[in-house]
Amino acid sequence: MRDNWFVKILFFPISLLYGLGILLRNFLYDSGTYKRAEFDVPIISVGNLSTGGTGKSPHVEYLIMLLRPYLNVATLSRGYGRKTHGFRIVNAADTAATVGDEPLQFKRKFQDVVVAVGEERMMAIPQIMGASPNTQTILLDDAFQHLAVKPGLNILLTSFKQPYFKDFLLPSGNLREWRSAAQRADIIVVSKCPDNITESNRQQYIHKIQPLPHQKVFFSKYGYGAPYYLYNGNQRINLTKEFTVILISGIAQPDYLIYHLESLVKETFMAEYPDHHPFTVKDLDSIQALYQKVSGDKKIYITTEKDAIRLDAHRQYILDHKMPIFILPAGVEFLFGQKDEFDGEIKDFLMEFKV
């Protein structure tokens, strides 16, 4: 709807009022009227300016995999969409309703990592350290706008298709803050880049971003693995043009995923829901009905790792109906030979961190 220019113009006055509120809040922090907490443990924030769809979770997972061989890593998220409140240490037996889909995804994939949720990150960080005193670094998930905590390293993500420099404030656009807020970032990652991105594209984006002297700009894309069955990670398939896919998607901006699937399979049908959507039995009935309408000898469901966490609330239904749901794993790949440089920036920050 926000792509409609009439809607943009209609909402423009509201966006300006919203933007004035954001300017006031930021001024109160910048002037010292509101205090920002700093901690004696290195904190890395991963966030964005938009309302979603930039790939925060895969980038947090990238950092976990980079650091966990050397450090005791913890993650802290708000726990968006959960029905609980306050600080919680996530357990693999939790549900999306109790801790949120992304934190539970982190915990089930990296069971040796401390994963916590808490709306007030300034209060939650000491609670993490109290519960796990050996923690050596904390990754803040989706905390770019959480100014009450001053991270040691601030990573800003923006998607290639919808970069922040082409967007506007809510509700006319998708931005939570003015574009100038990007100046707080130490690292800017242009995520979800196409496979055929060129050096010319890279230079154009760097020119539009206009990084400050202290800022580094990186480019990344998703690398997708072989889909595996929802309840058996060893049961994998290779997607070919023989397959018809029903994509169950409850993520922001699924276009990147759709394009990938359409390049591999015969046909793709959408069962699309809002980001973080809590699936219901009625939803599964509708998804089943779509499956029955679709023709083809080889047809399966594909979903994301994040959606699978919420679908698991209906495990018995899925098993009883023998729904062939396969998860498409996604990982971050840095482009233009920048992987070592990005990894080096993270390691240098940690090596140089002083209390």
C-alpha positions as CSV (number, residue, x, y, z in Angstrom):
1,M,0.0,0.0,0.0
2,R,2.9,2.4,0.8
3,D,4.0,2.1,-2.9
4,N,0.9,4.1,-3.8
5,W,1.8,7.8,-4.2
6,F,-1.7,8.9,-3.2
7,V,-1.3,7.1,0.1
8,K,2.2,8.5,0.6
9,I,0.9,12.0,0.1
10,L,-2.1,11.4,2.4
11,F,0.1,10.1,5.2
12,F,2.8,12.7,4.7
13,P,1.6,15.1,7.5
14,I,1.5,12.2,10.0
15,S,5.0,11.2,8.9
16,L,6.2,14.7,9.7
17,L,4.6,14.7,13.1
18,Y,6.1,11.3,13.8
19,G,9.5,12.6,12.6
20,L,9.3,15.6,14.9
21,G,8.8,13.2,17.8
22,I,11.8,11.2,16.8
23,L,13.9,14.3,16.5
24,L,12.9,15.4,20.0
25,R,13.7,12.0,21.4
26,N,17.1,11.9,19.7
27,F,17.9,15.4,20.9
28,L,17.2,14.5,24.5
29,Y,19.7,11.6,24.2
30,D,22.3,13.6,22.3
31,S,22.1,16.5,24.8
32,G,22.5,14.1,27.8
33,T,19.1,14.8,29.2
34,Y,18.3,11.2,28.7
35,K,21.3,9.0,29.7
36,R,22.7,6.2,27.6
37,A,24.0,3.2,29.5
38,E,27.4,1.7,28.7
39,F,28.7,-1.6,30.0
40,D,32.0,-3.3,30.7
41,V,31.2,-6.1,28.2
42,P,31.5,-5.6,24.5
43,I,28.1,-5.1,22.9
44,I,27.4,-5.4,19.2
45,S,24.0,-4.1,17.9
46,V,22.4,-5.3,14.7
47,G,19.5,-3.3,13.4
48,N,17.9,-1.3,10.7
49,L,16.1,1.9,9.9
50,S,13.1,0.2,8.3
51,T,10.3,-1.8,9.7
52,G,11.7,-5.1,8.6
53,G,12.9,-7.3,5.8
54,T,16.6,-6.5,5.9
55,G,17.7,-9.9,7.1
56,K,18.7,-9.2,10.8
57,S,18.3,-12.8,12.0
58,P,20.7,-14.4,9.4
59,H,23.3,-11.6,10.1
60,V,23.0,-12.2,13.9
61,E,23.5,-15.9,13.2
62,Y,26.5,-15.1,11.1
63,L,28.0,-13.3,14.0
64,I,27.2,-16.1,16.4
65,M,29.0,-18.6,14.1
66,L,31.9,-16.2,13.7
67,L,32.4,-15.7,17.5
68,R,31.2,-18.8,19.4
69,P,34.4,-20.8,18.7
70,Y,36.4,-18.2,20.6
71,L,34.0,-16.4,23.0
72,N,31.0,-17.0,25.2
73,V,28.3,-15.3,23.2
74,A,24.9,-14.1,24.3
75,T,22.0,-12.6,22.3
76,L,19.4,-10.2,23.5
77,S,16.1,-9.5,21.7
78,R,12.9,-7.8,22.6
79,G,11.0,-11.0,21.7
80,Y,8.6,-9.5,19.2
81,G,5.2,-11.2,19.2
82,R,5.5,-13.1,22.4
83,K,2.7,-13.1,24.9
84,T,5.0,-12.8,28.0
85,H,6.7,-9.7,29.4
86,G,9.9,-8.9,31.1
87,F,13.3,-10.6,31.1
88,R,13.6,-14.3,30.2
89,I,16.4,-16.7,29.4
90,V,15.3,-18.7,26.4
91,N,15.1,-22.5,26.6
92,A,14.9,-24.7,23.6
93,A,11.6,-26.1,24.9
94,D,10.0,-22.6,24.8
95,T,7.5,-21.6,22.2
96,A,7.2,-18.6,19.9
97,A,4.4,-17.4,22.1
98,T,6.6,-17.3,25.2
99,V,9.8,-15.9,23.8
100,G,9.3,-14.9,20.2
101,D,10.2,-16.7,17.0
102,E,13.7,-15.3,16.3
103,P,15.1,-15.8,19.8
104,L,13.8,-19.4,19.8
105,Q,15.3,-20.0,16.4
106,F,18.7,-18.8,17.8
107,K,18.4,-21.1,20.8
108,R,17.4,-24.2,18.9
109,K,20.2,-23.7,16.4
110,F,22.9,-22.7,19.0
111,Q,22.0,-24.4,22.2
112,D,25.4,-23.5,23.9
113,V,24.6,-19.8,23.4
114,V,22.8,-17.8,26.0
115,V,19.7,-16.3,24.4
116,A,17.6,-13.8,26.3
117,V,14.6,-11.6,25.7
118,G,13.7,-8.4,27.4
119,E,12.0,-5.1,26.4
120,E,14.2,-3.0,28.5
121,R,17.7,-3.8,27.3
122,M,19.4,-1.5,29.7
123,M,17.9,-3.7,32.5
124,A,18.3,-7.0,30.7
125,I,22.0,-6.7,30.0
126,P,22.9,-6.8,33.8
127,Q,20.5,-9.7,34.2
128,I,22.3,-11.7,31.5
129,M,25.6,-11.1,33.2
130,G,24.0,-12.1,36.5
131,A,22.6,-15.3,35.0
132,S,25.7,-16.1,33.0
133,P,28.8,-14.3,34.4
134,N,31.1,-15.9,31.9
135,T,29.5,-14.0,29.0
136,Q,32.1,-12.3,26.9
137,T,30.1,-10.4,24.3
138,I,26.4,-9.6,23.8
139,L,24.6,-9.3,20.4
140,L,21.7,-7.0,20.5
141,D,19.1,-8.0,17.9
142,D,17.0,-5.1,16.4
143,A,18.3,-2.4,18.7
144,F,19.3,0.4,16.4
145,Q,16.5,2.6,17.8
146,H,17.1,1.5,21.4
147,L,19.1,4.6,22.4
148,A,19.1,3.8,26.1
149,V,22.0,1.4,25.5
150,K,25.2,2.6,23.8
151,P,26.7,-0.3,21.9
152,G,30.4,-0.6,21.3
153,L,29.7,-1.5,17.6
154,N,26.6,-0.5,15.7
155,I,25.8,-2.5,12.6
156,L,23.0,-1.1,10.3
157,L,21.4,-3.2,7.7
158,T,19.6,-1.9,4.6
159,S,18.2,-4.1,1.8
160,F,19.4,-3.7,-1.8
161,K,15.9,-3.5,-3.1
162,Q,14.6,-1.0,-0.6
163,P,17.5,1.0,0.8
164,Y,16.9,3.5,3.4
165,F,18.1,6.4,1.2
166,K,15.1,5.8,-1.1
167,D,12.6,5.5,1.7
168,F,10.6,7.9,4.0
169,L,9.3,7.9,7.5
170,L,6.3,5.9,8.7
171,P,3.5,5.8,7.8
172,S,4.2,7.2,4.3
173,G,7.2,5.0,4.0
174,N,8.9,2.2,6.1
175,L,11.5,4.2,8.1
176,R,11.4,4.3,11.8
177,E,13.8,7.2,11.9
178,W,15.1,9.9,9.6
179,R,17.7,8.8,7.1
180,S,20.3,10.9,8.9
181,A,20.2,8.4,11.8
182,A,22.4,6.2,9.7
183,Q,25.3,8.4,10.9
184,R,25.2,6.4,14.2
185,A,26.3,3.2,12.4
186,D,29.9,2.0,12.5
187,I,29.2,-0.6,9.8
188,I,26.5,-0.4,7.1
189,V,25.6,-3.7,5.3
190,V,23.6,-3.6,2.1
191,S,21.8,-6.9,2.4
192,K,19.9,-9.3,0.2
193,C,21.9,-8.3,-2.9
194,P,21.2,-10.0,-6.2
195,D,23.6,-12.6,-7.5
196,N,24.4,-10.4,-10.6
197,I,25.3,-7.3,-8.6
198,T,28.1,-5.4,-10.4
199,E,30.9,-3.2,-9.2
200,S,29.0,-0.3,-10.8
201,N,26.0,-1.1,-8.5
202,R,28.3,-1.2,-5.5
203,Q,29.8,2.2,-6.3
204,Q,26.4,3.7,-6.9
205,Y,25.1,2.5,-3.5
206,I,28.2,3.7,-1.7
207,H,27.8,7.2,-3.4
208,K,24.1,7.3,-2.2
209,I,25.1,6.2,1.3
210,Q,27.9,8.7,1.6
211,P,29.6,7.0,4.4
212,L,31.4,9.0,7.1
213,P,35.1,8.6,7.5
214,H,34.6,6.1,10.4
215,Q,32.0,4.0,8.5
216,K,32.6,0.9,6.5
217,V,30.1,-0.3,3.8
218,F,29.7,-4.0,3.1
219,F,27.4,-6.0,0.7
220,S,25.8,-9.3,1.4
221,K,23.4,-11.8,0.0
222,Y,21.7,-15.0,1.1
223,G,23.1,-18.4,0.3
224,Y,20.4,-21.1,0.4
225,G,21.0,-24.7,1.4
226,A,19.0,-27.8,0.5
227,P,15.6,-27.9,2.1
228,Y,15.1,-30.3,5.0
229,Y,11.9,-31.8,6.4
230,L,10.4,-29.9,9.3
231,Y,10.7,-32.8,11.7
232,N,13.8,-34.6,10.4
233,G,16.8,-32.5,9.6
234,N,18.5,-35.5,7.8
235,Q,15.7,-35.8,5.3
236,R,16.7,-33.3,2.5
237,I,15.7,-32.7,-1.1
238,N,17.3,-30.9,-4.0
239,L,14.8,-28.6,-5.7
240,T,14.5,-29.1,-9.5
241,K,12.1,-28.1,-12.2
242,E,10.0,-31.2,-11.4
243,F,8.8,-29.6,-8.1
244,T,5.8,-27.4,-7.5
245,V,6.1,-25.4,-4.3
246,I,3.6,-23.9,-2.0
247,L,5.6,-21.2,-0.1
248,I,4.4,-20.6,3.5
249,S,5.7,-17.2,4.3
250,G,5.1,-15.0,7.3
251,I,8.2,-12.7,6.9
252,A,8.6,-9.1,5.8
253,Q,9.5,-8.6,2.1
254,P,9.6,-12.2,0.8
255,D,10.4,-11.2,-2.8
256,Y,14.0,-12.2,-2.5
257,L,13.0,-15.7,-1.4
258,I,10.3,-16.0,-4.1
259,Y,12.8,-15.1,-6.8
260,H,15.2,-17.8,-5.6
261,L,12.5,-20.5,-5.6
262,E,11.1,-19.5,-9.0
263,S,14.6,-19.9,-10.5
264,L,14.7,-23.5,-9.3
265,V,11.2,-25.1,-9.4
266,K,8.4,-25.6,-11.9
267,E,5.9,-23.3,-10.2
268,T,5.5,-21.4,-6.9
269,F,2.3,-20.7,-5.1
270,M,2.0,-18.3,-2.2
271,A,0.4,-18.8,1.3
272,E,1.5,-15.3,2.5
273,Y,1.0,-13.9,5.9
274,P,2.2,-10.8,7.8
275,D,5.6,-10.8,9.4
276,H,5.7,-12.8,12.7
277,H,2.2,-14.1,12.0
278,P,1.0,-16.6,14.7
279,F,-0.3,-19.4,12.6
280,T,-3.8,-20.8,13.5
281,V,-5.6,-24.0,12.7
282,K,-7.7,-22.0,10.3
283,D,-4.6,-20.9,8.5
284,L,-3.4,-24.5,8.2
285,D,-6.8,-25.5,6.8
286,S,-6.4,-22.8,4.1
287,I,-2.9,-23.9,3.3
288,Q,-4.1,-27.5,3.0
289,A,-6.9,-26.4,0.7
290,L,-4.4,-24.5,-1.5
291,Y,-2.2,-27.6,-1.6
292,Q,-5.1,-29.8,-2.8
293,K,-6.0,-27.3,-5.6
294,V,-2.4,-27.3,-6.9
295,S,-1.7,-30.0,-9.5
296,G,1.6,-31.8,-9.9
297,D,3.2,-35.2,-8.9
298,K,6.0,-33.5,-6.9
299,K,4.5,-30.8,-4.7
300,I,5.8,-29.8,-1.3
301,Y,5.6,-26.9,1.1
302,I,8.6,-24.7,1.6
303,T,8.9,-22.3,4.6
304,T,11.6,-20.3,6.3
305,E,13.4,-21.2,9.6
306,K,11.6,-18.4,11.3
307,D,8.2,-19.4,10.0
308,A,8.9,-23.0,11.0
309,I,9.2,-21.9,14.7
310,R,5.7,-20.6,14.6
311,L,4.3,-23.5,12.6
312,D,5.6,-25.9,15.2
313,A,2.8,-24.8,17.5
314,H,0.6,-27.1,15.4
315,R,3.0,-30.0,15.3
316,Q,0.2,-32.6,15.8
317,Y,-1.9,-31.2,13.1
318,I,1.0,-31.2,10.7
319,L,1.9,-34.8,11.5
320,D,-1.7,-36.0,11.4
321,H,-2.3,-34.4,8.0
322,K,1.1,-35.6,6.7
323,M,2.0,-32.1,5.5
324,P,5.3,-32.3,3.5
325,I,6.7,-29.1,5.0
326,F,10.4,-28.4,4.2
327,I,12.6,-25.7,5.6
328,L,14.8,-23.7,3.3
329,P,17.9,-22.7,5.3
330,A,19.5,-19.3,4.6
331,G,23.0,-18.1,5.4
332,V,24.8,-14.8,4.8
333,E,27.5,-14.5,2.2
334,F,29.6,-11.3,1.9
335,L,30.3,-10.1,-1.7
336,F,33.2,-8.5,-3.5
337,G,35.7,-10.5,-1.4
338,Q,34.6,-8.6,1.7
339,K,34.2,-11.5,4.1
340,D,37.6,-11.3,5.7
341,E,37.4,-7.6,6.0
342,F,34.0,-7.8,7.7
343,D,35.2,-10.5,10.0
344,G,38.3,-8.5,10.8
345,E,36.2,-5.4,11.7
346,I,34.3,-7.5,14.3
347,K,37.5,-9.1,15.7
348,D,39.3,-5.8,15.8
349,F,36.5,-4.3,17.8
350,L,36.6,-7.1,20.3
351,M,40.4,-7.1,20.6
352,E,40.6,-3.4,21.1
353,F,37.6,-3.2,23.6
354,K,38.5,-1.5,26.8
355,V,36.4,-1.3,29.9
